[in-house]
Amino acid sequence: MSEFEVLADVCRSSVERYVRFHIANKADSDDILQEVWLAAFKQFSKLKNKDSFKAWIIGIARHKVNDFFRSRCDTINIDELPENEIVQSRYGLVEYLPVHETLEMLSKNDRQILTLFYFENMPQKEIASRLGIPLGTVKSRLNTARKNFKERYPYPPKGEDIMLKLPEMMPGYKIIPSSSEPFDVKWEELMGWFLVPKLGEKLTWVIYDQPSRMGGYYYEMEVVGKAEVHGIEGVEIIAREKHFDKNKPCTDRAFIAQLTDTHCRFLAESHIVNGVKKCYTFLDGNEFIPNWGFGEDNCGNEISLSVKGDISRKGDAISSKDKPFLLDIVGRYTIEINGKSYDTICVMDIETYDNGVVSEQFIDKNGRTVLWRRFNSNDWKFDKYGKLWTELLPNNDTLTVNGVTYVHWYDCLTDYVF
């Protein structure tokens, strides 16, 4: 047997399972498999690392399957529903097809009619006969299903930007202390990124410099499918970084995160630096944990928030216990912003991500962040900036945390408040 035949024989069942999982019709899947093996045979001489044969041929199968969907789905304009290049090759663990993930979000009737018409290539008259419904009903249901598919598909058509609801200049706001006791709340957002890691979730948020209140970077985030890292199941999230100044460089990120009944945590992160994709998982220790980890053994942040007594606050003076992972409710506040009023608790985070960084996060009874504020210790990154933060931002708010001065640097708002 040739080298190609030996390698092909080892992973033949994996390739067949992949294709038949995505294409139910046996005749169509047989045709696609024939195309896969023919393309692989012709291109085999170009494969430099034969150890990567399985991943390479699965990649060929993926492209052939996608081509099949495009050829069958012209009415839905699949060519204008682009895949995400970051998603396709991350960690070798995520096999994400946006079409299939979107179908899973639809109702049973929508999924059924689209599957019969596009993936099984069944004429409308035959669909009517199989389902025992009039031809006119088939046409009506098909049009409705197409519309619902487009509304839920996670990427906008080529050339179309997601509508940014948030303004370039941050509106003024008031933080009003409340005499009422803080309430308990279920908080399922990812720490620092505000998105709830569930299928179908999307969010846009902006970083606003203070005291100018001008927006800098903003992030368009969405959950794009299920994913697994080192045997732990979660969801995959794309964070598209953009800037109000179109000339400034941006870096898109991808995450895999997990939400359980008790905790929310990051499992992996990926971004591109100088054309090279950097991928980190929770097993990468110091490459991952200081930036993305939280809690003992990276268990994540608890989603059931209540006052623990680890952090106490009186006005702008904060004190805390000497322990790791300091995150606690320190009071109840009314936030007035954008013509609306929100009843919130203030959750403080003391140096869980970076020494010298403290945050205030105002969360409402829905468990959503209304306002997030960052503070730097007065000498934070002094070697870089050459000045204390009270000199750099002399008019900004300050907090005193365990006797140390912290200076307000920037705020974050999400489209939840707009």
C-alpha positions, 0 to 999 in steps of 0.5 A: 500500500502507498503512504497515502492509502495507509494514512487514509485507511487509518482515518477513513471512518472519521472522515465518513462520520464527519461528512454523514453527520452534516449531510443526512442524504446518503447519495449526497454524502457518498458524492461528497466523500468521493470528492474529498478523497479525490481532492486529498489524493491530488493534493497529498504531495503538497502536505509537508507534515504527514503527521497532520494528515487527519486534521488536513483531510478533515479540513478538506471535508469541511470545505466540501461540505460547506460548498455543498450547502452553498450550492443547495442554499442559493435562495438563502444566499449562503455565500453572503453568510460568511464563516469566521476564519478565526473559528475554523482552526482553533485548537483542533477541537471546534468543528463549527458550521454556522448553518447547523448551529443556526438550524438548532436555534430554530423551531422544529417546523422551521428546521424540518422544512429547511432540512427537507428543501435544502439539505435533502434537495426535496421538491416542494410538491414532494415535501407537501406529500410527505408532510400531508399539507397543501403546497401553499402551506409549504411555500408559506412555511418555507418563506417564514423559515428562511426569514427566521434563519436569516434573523438568527444567523450569527454573522451579518451579510458581507459588507454590512456592519452590525449597528452600533447602538452606543454613542461615541461620547458617553452620556452623563450619569449619577451614582446615588447611594441607597439606604436599602439593603443589597439584594442577592442576584444571579449574575451569569456574565463573563467577568470583564466582558459582560456577555452571558455565554449561552447560545444566541447571546450577542452584546456590544460594549464600549470603553470610555476614557475619563474625564473626556467621556470619549469612546475608544475601543468597542467590542461586538461579541456573540456566541457562535456555537458549542465547543469543547476544550480538554474534554470540558464542554462550553461555547465559543465566543467571537469578540470583534475589536473595533475603534471609533478612529478607523485608523487605529489597529484592532485585534479580534479575539475568540474565547471558549467559556463555560456556564454552569449552575454555579460558576462562569469561567473562561476555558480558552482564548485566542488572538492574532499577533503579527499574523500568528495565532496565539492560543491559550487554554486553562492548562497553560498556567501563567500564559492563561490564568493571570489574564483569564482565570479566576478562583481556585483551580480556575473554577470561575466566578460564582453566579449567585451573588450575595454579601460575603463580608470580604469587602466593606465600603463607607463612602469612598473608603474601602477595606478588605480581608487579606485573601485571594479572589476578592469579589464582593457586594459592597452596597446598593445604588441607583444609577441614572443614565441615558434617561433611565434609572436602575436599581443596582448592587455594587460589586467590587473586584480588588486586584483579581486580574492585575496588581493595582487595579480595582473595579466597580460593577453596578449590576441590576436585578436581571443580573446585567451590568449597567455600569463598570468603572476601573480604578488604578493604584496611584503608582500603577505602571509608573515605569511606563507612564512616568507619573502618578495617576493623581498627576495624570488625571488630577480631576478624576474620582478617587477611592482609598482601598486599604489605605492606598489611593486609586484613581478612576481611569475609564468606564464601560457601557453595554448596549443593555442600557440603550 
